C-alpha cells in the first residue's frame, strides 16, 4: 500500500467500523507528517514564533466556531465522481500521465467557503471544487479550485489577518465595517483585487460556474521543457446569472443533485500558458488575457453522493499532490495551503462528525 492510499482509504461502513477507527488514528500521524513535509519544502513563512498551521486552523475555528469532524474551511459540501477524458493536447506541456489520450476516474467535492457546515446557500458565497484524478500508472493529481479568478491577497500572512478582519458579527451576520476598513487601509492593494473578484459574473449554480486553480504551477514535458501554467474549468452548461437566493437553504446543492440525476455535467479543462515576466509568486495578480489557452480535455461528473458515503469525504485536496510532470511554483500560498489543509485533516480525522447538511435522503429524493 502506498502512503497516499493509506492516507485516503475507501470509507469503511458499519460492518467494519473498527477498521475505520484504526485508519483514522493512523491518518492523524500521516497528516502531521505531511505538515512537516510542507514546511521543509516551502520553509520560510512558517516559524514556531510566528504563523503556524495550528494557528491558522485555530483562526478558522475562531471565525467559524468549532464543528467536530468537518473541514475547517469549505465545511459544507457534497461528493461527486466521474471521469476526465484527455484529448492529448496537454502532452506538449507536461509528461504527466493524466494528459495522455484516454480516460481516467475522478473523485470530487463541491463546497461553500467557510467553516459553517450548516450555513444557508447564498449566491455570493465563494464556491469550491476539489478534484482527484487517478492515472493508470498509479499517480494522483489533486486540485482545489474556487469560483474567484484571483486569490484575495498575495501572502499567507495577509490572508491570516484578513480572516479575522472579515469575521461576521454575531449581531448582524456581516463583518464589522471598522475592522474591514482598518484592514483595507493596511492593505490597499486588496481593495483593487476585490473589485476584480466582484466584477466576475456569478453563475446560478455549481453546474454553470467557472472554477479557477488560482496558483501558478510548473509543467515539464518529455523533452525537459518547463512552462509556468495556471488552469481553469469552463462549464459546458449554459450560463445563467445568479439571482436572489430562494428560501430553500440548500438550494445550490439541491439543484446540483437534480442536474446530475438528469444528465452528466461537463467542464473543459483549460491550461493557461504563462510567458516570461508573468507573476508566478502572487496569486492575487492575474495574467494578461491574451495568454495561450490550451484545451486539454473534458471533465464529466455523473454521480453525486452525500458526504456520509462519498470517498471524497476522506480526501485532503492538497494542491501539492502532483504527478511527475507537474511541480509547484514559487508561490508561498501553495505551501501554506498544503500545510494548513493537512493540519485541518489531522484534526477532523480524530473527531466524531455530526450528520452533514445534505443527507443521503436528500440525494436519493432528487432521483
Secondary structure, DSSP 8 states (H G I E B T S, - for coil): --HHHHHS-----GGGHHHHHHHHHHHHHHHHHHHHHHHHHHTTS--TTS--HHHHHHHHHHHH---TTS-SSS-EEEEEEEEEEE-SGGGGT---GGGSSEEEEEEEEEEESSS-TT----TTS-EEEEEEEE-TTS-EEEEEEES-SS-SSSSHHHHHHHHHHT-B-TTTSSB-HHHHHHHHHH-THHHHHHHHHHHS--BSSSTT--EE--S-EEEE-TT--EEEEEEEEEESS---B--S--S-TTHHHHHHHHHHHHS-EEEEEEEEE--TTS-SS-TTS---TTS-EEEEEEEEEEEEE-TTT-GGGG----TT---TTEEE-S-HHHHHHHHHHHHHHHHHHTS-----SS-HHHHHHT-
